[in-house]
Amino acid sequence: MKMIDEYFETAMEAWSMMQKTSGDEGAEWAERFERYFYEFIDELKKWWATLHPKPTNIDEAEELPEIKKWMEQIPAPVQLNFLTELEDILDGIDTERFD
């Protein structure tokens, strides 16, 4: 859980800085946010694999204390991305990223 929380915190810090900057500096923070957000998602997948029993639908998943904790902190514009990733995890879809 430590790594997942570290990636999450780093992504949220980058999001905050991205909102305060523009131009090249803003683009650098946006890239950093994206990188750490998806590192967080990768760690989330590893954590998910350890759950027994696993939630069977998105409503059950959203009731997990860890998911609730992250949802409360994720900025509104990013919540849809997070929920989409969570649904993919629930459905067993492994999304590939091309950077």
RAVEN-V440704 format. One record per backbone hydrogen bond with DSSP energy under -1.0 kcal/mol. NH is the residue of the N-H (numbers start at 0). CO is the residue of the C=O. If there is no record, write none. Layout:
[[NH	CO] [NH	CO]]
This chain:
[[4	0] [5	1] [6	2] [7	3] [8	4] [9	5] [10	6] [11	7] [12	8] [13	9] [14	10] [15	11] [16	12] [17	13] [18	14] [25	21] [26	22] [27	23] [28	24] [29	25] [30	26] [31	27] [32	28] [33	29] [34	30] [35	31] [36	32] [37	33] [38	34] [39	35] [40	36] [41	37] [42	38] [43	39] [44	40] [45	41] [46	42] [47	43] [48	44] [49	46] [50	47] [60	56] [61	57] [63	60] [67	63] [68	64] [69	65] [70	66] [71	67] [73	69] [77	74] [78	74] [81	77] [82	78] [83	79] [84	80] [85	81] [86	82] [87	83] [88	84] [89	85] [90	86] [91	88] [92	87]]
